[in-house]
């Protein structure tokens, strides 16, 4: 991986020198998407700049101090959201909503006192709760999966303790349950600690990672805390290893979300894979996700937020198959690396368990099709996996997209 290190700062605290280093990166994606079957019926074509980001990962104090920070510019480039299959987003109905401007800023202290055979850390800031799988931003596909809100908990005020020994890591975290309602919003600080999560990660080999986690999230859809508690479970297996002259990545995950003491329970299964070789990366994703359908407003892309207790009008099951191909262009030695991406996705949506929601009446059909072409631009450092801090963060571990940057410069 090529990075942009900050100057090594020789400081002295007593007799112990400190050396600080940082990796910087930035990028954005310009994407043109056409979806055949949108809320209200018909087809829609839109262009957006998505995931405009800038990040810094800094370490110091002989690795005992760390900072993860990322800014996201979707507030300015996609205020109305991004077009996607089913128009998933906040509340699972809106277009994919913008991330908050401060996507992540988390500080970590590690191993201040030595524990034989163990590494430990304490992290705090705004970022990811220790639950579920990697942020889709660092995974292969352009369009986010439908299970994004079942499988990750992000942009919360978090405090996370992590302990790692041998091939196992355990994390426990406290955070605020409320989701952001707009891109400039900070967590509701008075709600910090009303929700919690734990995650156990096993690495039986250097290329295989197993994860299981649980979270109790208080009133995520009502900022004032008057909503119901969500109980979430997640399990996954992640593989990343050399294969036939390239690098093979694969992820399989299961998650569930239970509301109102089990009155509503939703499940998701997802599998995705990508093969990186040189400049090329074909990828494939399949998922089967259940989601609630809330009563919609006059704008069929929107529902009432926060939802009323009786606003759920049905449950749908989405089966989505996504395939894509990316290829890097230009000189590999330049700090700016463009990539051309083409992606197609097909979805079948059906109702389960009765209810008033009829997909064909909303979308005009049960089978939806999405076509996307995009240019990804990234500069300087490769993006790391997001959502793990300190002792839970595997040394040198990168997201599927970061691995491509690393291979290109070997």
Order of alpha helices (4+ residues) and beta strands (2+ residues): beta-beta-beta-beta-beta-alpha-beta-beta-alpha-beta-beta-beta-beta-beta-beta-beta-beta-beta-beta-alpha-beta-alpha
